[in-house]
Amino acid sequence: MGNIIRSPMAFNMKSFTKFLVPNQTPVANFYHSNIWERQDYPGWSRLAIGAKKREVGLLLDLCKDWDGPFDVLYVLSVPRTIKSSGRFQSAHPINYDDLELFLYSFQEFFEQDGRHDIWVVSLSSQNQLILDRHNNIYAYGDLTELERKLKEQEFSHATLETPLPHAHHYHSEYDSAETEVLEYWDWIKSELHPSDDP
């Protein structure tokens, strides 16, 4: 594991636009308004969640009661410091404390740059959370418990829509963070899936 240690309360986050709606005035990062919906498909269901801000904190809160160990998948769709995109899977299972440290260490990068998605999987239950480049969180697994947590945090039930057209921003200020993420653990790299394309 890397030696980057940053407290989630120890810095004031700069403001960069990750996901932008053109012609929005003033120019600002697009956020949802603390909403969720259940999306049902043949054979499976998920929750689609939109948060006003601080998606990393919400993701950690949603999975903190899950049984570990955990797996992390870092999906780098638009690399700026390496030649090829890819999926980077943690080579070894991790506990919740290690997951929390990793996500908070790179909170600014994950929340304010559009080059990537981050997946968190409970290996014992197969519960999953995905923070994507559109500021959405998708949840799979024990949806009833997740719905309860969202209601406790006063999230409203509403349709989650991705605005069109939109633009993703990739900031040079975060290029060093990309390098640090890729050096943080021993990762197992694989090719992007078609659904990973930005």
Buried (B, 14 or more C-beta within 10 A) or exposed (E): EEEBEEEBEEEEEEEBBBBBBEEEEEEEBBBBEBBBBBEEEEEEEBBBBBBEBBBBBBBBBBBEEBEBBBBBBBBBBBBBBEEEBBBBBBEEBBEBEBBBBBBBBBBBBBBBBBBBBBBBBBBEEEBBBBBBBBBBBBBBBBBEBBBEBBEEEEBEEEEBEBEEEBEBBBBEEBBEBBEBBBEBBEBEBEEBEEEBEB
